[in-house]
Amino acid sequence: MFTTERGIEPFLSDSLKGAGKATPAPFSLKGRVLVEGISEESLLYTLYANPFYHRCYVVLGEAEIAGERGALREIYRFVFESGVVDFLSSSLSFAVSTTRKGRHPFTSEEVSAYVGAAVIDVCRAKKGFRPAVNLDEPHVLISADVVDRRFFFGIELVGYESMHKRRWHVFYHRAGLKTTLANALLALGGFGEGEVLLDAMCGGGTICIEAAHRCIKLPAAFFRKDEFIFLKSGLFTERWRCLVERVDSEVRWDNDCLIFASDRSVKSLEGARLNAKNALVFDKIKFFLSEAHRLPDEVKKRASLIVCNPPYGMRIGGLKRAKESLFSLFALFAGSKAKSLTFIHPDGDMVEELVHSFGFDVDKRMEAYNGNVRAYLFKLLKS
Ligand SMILES: C[S@@+](CC[C@H](N)C(=O)[O-])C[C@H]1O[C@@H](n2cnc3c(N)ncnc32)[C@H](O)[C@@H]1O
C-alpha cells in the first residue's frame, strides 16, 4: 500500500504499471494506491526510484469493521491472528502509526493502542517474548489505516518521514511545493526527453530540481537510501544494497538537460541556487532574476513547456497579488513558444476567468490536495 498526496494517485498508479496490479484509491481510500502481486525486486526498485509516493507498507491484512467501539476488539483480534509475529523478535522494538478518516466512536490513538496490545500479546503467546515499544525510533513500524468501515494494516517500509522530503533542501521556501506534487505537474505537462522546461516562479526550485533529477535518472531516494526503516530490522538488506548499486550506476550525470528557473525574488532565487547545488544539479539549470512576463526572448523562444507553482494568495490581502502573478504567468505563456502551461492553483474560478480572457484552452483540470488545501492541477494549451 503506497501513500501519496490526495488527488495524485493516478500518477503514482500509472508509474507502477507493469510492477503489479495497481488500484488508485482502493475502497475510496484517498491518497492510497494498492499494488497487488508486486515482486520483491519491483517493490525495492519502486521504493528507491519512484518520485510520486510518500510512504509504503506491506499489507498484512484488510477487513471490514463495525461502526461502534466494538470495532477496536475486532481490530485487536484481527491483528493477533495475522502474521505480524513473524516480523518481530526480542531484539526489535516497535511502534504503531494510525491514519483514521471518517466518523468513528474512537480515536486514532485508541486504534494504535489496540493494535499495539495485539502485537505484544501475540508475541508473548506464540514466541514467549514481550517486544519493546519505542515510539520515537522503532525498528519495526506498523502502519494502520482506518477509513470508514475499512481497516488495513501492515509493516511500514519507509518510516515516519514522508519520502516527499528528499533531503536536498538547504533553503525552505515558505510556500514550497511538495516534491511529489512537483512530479505530478511535470508528468501532467509531459516533461520528458527533448523538452525544454521553464518554471518562471521557481521559489526554492523544487520543480526544476525534480525535473533535473528525472533528466539524469537520479532515483528519488538517492539522498536517503540508508534511512528506510526496513533496514533496521534486517529485511532485504543484501538485495537493497545490490539494487542501490545498480540504480546508482545508471545515473546519467552527463545528460544534457535544458531547464530554466526564474523568480522575481532575489532571496528565492538565491535559495533555489543553493538547493540545486546541494541536489547535485546546479549545472543542469539556468537561473534568471525576472518578472515572469519580462523574461528574455532567449528563454521565451526556447522553452517548450512551462510548469509552475504560482502564489496562492491565501493570506489576507494576497488575492490581488495572486491574480497579478497569474496574469504575469499567462502573459508569459502567450508571448512564448511553449506549447503548454501546467500549474497548480486553489482558485479554479479565478483561473477559468483568466483562461477565458486570454483565449487559452483547458486541456486538463484535476483536483488535488496540497496538504489540507484543495487545489487544481491545470494544463493549458494555446487555441
Ligand atoms: C508558491 S512560490 C513557489 C514555490 C516553489 N514551487 C517551491 O517549491 O519552492 C511562488 C513564487 O512565485 C514568485 N512570483 C510571484 N509572482 C511572480 C511574478 N510575476 N514573476 C516572477 N515571480 C513571481 C514568488 O516570488 C514566489 O517565490
The ligand as a MOL file (V3000), in Angstrom:
LIG
                    3D

  0  0  0     0  0            999 V3000
M  V30 BEGIN CTAB
M  V30 COUNTS 27 29 0 0 0
M  V30 BEGIN ATOM
M  V30 1 C 4.4610 29.4310 -4.3470 0
M  V30 2 S 6.0080 30.1080 -4.6080 0 CHG=1
M  V30 3 C 6.8800 28.8740 -5.4990 0
M  V30 4 C 7.4320 27.8360 -4.5800 0
M  V30 5 C 8.2530 26.7740 -5.2790 0
M  V30 6 N 7.4620 25.9380 -6.1350 0
M  V30 7 C 8.9930 25.9270 -4.2690 0
M  V30 8 O 8.6750 24.7410 -4.1030 0
M  V30 9 O 9.8660 26.4320 -3.5570 0 CHG=-1
M  V30 10 C 5.6850 31.3190 -5.8030 0
M  V30 11 C 6.8890 32.1420 -6.2420 0
M  V30 12 O 6.4590 32.9790 -7.3210 0
M  V30 13 C 7.1900 34.1740 -7.2940 0
M  V30 14 N 6.4130 35.1490 -8.0880 0
M  V30 15 C 5.1760 35.6090 -7.8480 0
M  V30 16 N 4.7880 36.4420 -8.8420 0
M  V30 17 C 5.7930 36.4830 -9.7290 0
M  V30 18 C 5.9840 37.1390 -10.9880 0
M  V30 19 N 5.0510 37.9220 -11.5020 0
M  V30 20 N 7.1500 36.9410 -11.6350 0
M  V30 21 C 8.1120 36.1400 -11.1100 0
M  V30 22 N 7.9970 35.5020 -9.9340 0
M  V30 23 C 6.8380 35.6630 -9.2530 0
M  V30 24 C 7.3250 34.4870 -5.8190 0
M  V30 25 O 8.4610 35.3090 -5.6000 0
M  V30 26 C 7.4590 33.0900 -5.2080 0
M  V30 27 O 8.8250 32.7630 -4.9910 0
M  V30 END ATOM
M  V30 BEGIN BOND
M  V30 1 1 1 2
M  V30 2 1 2 3
M  V30 3 1 2 10
M  V30 4 1 3 4
M  V30 5 1 4 5
M  V30 6 1 5 6
M  V30 7 1 5 7
M  V30 8 2 7 8
M  V30 9 1 7 9
M  V30 10 1 10 11
M  V30 11 1 11 12
M  V30 12 1 11 26
M  V30 13 1 12 13
M  V30 14 1 13 14
M  V30 15 1 13 24
M  V30 16 1 14 15
M  V30 17 1 14 23
M  V30 18 2 15 16
M  V30 19 1 16 17
M  V30 20 1 17 18
M  V30 21 2 17 23
M  V30 22 1 18 19
M  V30 23 2 18 20
M  V30 24 1 20 21
M  V30 25 2 21 22
M  V30 26 1 22 23
M  V30 27 1 24 25
M  V30 28 1 24 26
M  V30 29 1 26 27
M  V30 END BOND
M  V30 END CTAB
M  END
